[in-house]
């Protein structure tokens, strides 16, 4: 698996299947040691939505917010 990953914001997922495929891809990266799951420090839209933070090999942290209708989910950098 290529360790050079391009990180791009996803403002919303077009379906739950799209989100699930993306989550499965992140899980594979995590299992291969290319990203790390880190604790959420400040929620994107409150604690009522499931959210995961991932740290990449450059030390940047990105958030994945699970879709919950009508919210369509989100993937993007954590601004600290």
C-alpha positions as CSV (number, residue, x, y, z in Angstrom):
1,X,0.0,0.0,0.0
2,X,1.4,3.4,-1.0
3,X,2.3,5.5,2.1
4,X,1.9,8.8,0.2
5,X,-1.7,9.6,0.7
6,X,-3.4,12.7,-0.7
7,X,-5.8,14.2,2.0
8,X,-8.8,16.1,0.5
9,X,-11.8,17.4,2.3
10,X,-15.2,15.7,1.7
11,X,-18.0,18.2,2.6
12,X,-20.6,15.5,2.5
13,X,-21.1,11.9,1.5
14,X,-23.6,11.2,-1.3
15,X,-24.8,8.0,0.4
16,X,-24.2,5.8,3.5
17,X,-22.5,3.3,1.2
18,X,-20.0,6.0,0.1
19,X,-19.3,6.8,3.7
20,X,-18.9,3.1,4.6
21,X,-16.5,2.5,1.8
22,X,-14.4,5.5,2.9
23,X,-14.5,4.3,6.5
24,X,-13.3,0.8,5.4
25,X,-10.4,2.4,3.5
26,X,-9.4,4.4,6.6
27,X,-9.6,1.3,8.7
28,X,-7.2,-0.5,6.3
29,X,-4.8,2.5,6.5
30,X,-5.0,2.3,10.3
31,X,-4.4,-1.5,10.4
32,X,-1.3,-1.0,8.1
33,X,0.1,1.7,10.5
34,X,-0.3,4.5,8.0
35,X,-2.7,6.5,10.2
36,X,-3.5,6.5,13.9
37,X,-6.8,6.9,15.7
38,X,-6.6,9.7,18.2
39,X,-9.1,11.0,20.9
40,X,-11.6,13.6,19.8
41,X,-10.9,16.9,21.7
42,X,-13.6,19.1,20.2
43,X,-16.6,17.9,18.3
44,X,-17.5,19.3,14.9
45,X,-21.3,19.4,15.5
46,X,-21.6,18.4,19.1
47,X,-21.4,15.0,20.8
48,X,-24.7,13.9,19.3
49,X,-22.9,12.8,16.1
50,X,-20.3,10.0,16.0
51,X,-16.9,11.4,15.2
52,X,-13.4,10.0,14.8
53,X,-10.1,11.7,14.5
54,X,-7.1,10.3,12.6
55,X,-3.5,11.5,12.6
56,X,-1.5,11.0,9.4
57,X,2.2,10.4,9.1
58,X,2.8,14.1,8.7
59,X,1.2,14.7,12.1
60,X,-1.9,16.4,10.7
61,X,-5.2,15.5,12.3
62,X,-8.4,14.9,10.3
63,X,-11.9,14.3,11.5
64,X,-14.6,11.9,10.2
65,X,-18.1,12.7,11.2
66,X,-20.6,9.9,10.6
67,X,-23.7,10.8,8.5
68,X,-27.0,11.0,10.5
69,X,-29.9,12.2,8.3
70,X,-30.3,15.0,7.4
71,X,-26.6,15.6,8.1
72,X,-24.6,14.0,5.3
73,X,-21.3,13.5,7.1
74,X,-17.9,15.2,6.8
75,X,-14.2,14.5,6.4
76,X,-11.7,17.3,6.8
77,X,-8.8,18.7,8.7
78,X,-9.1,19.6,12.4
79,X,-8.2,23.3,12.8
80,X,-6.2,23.7,16.0
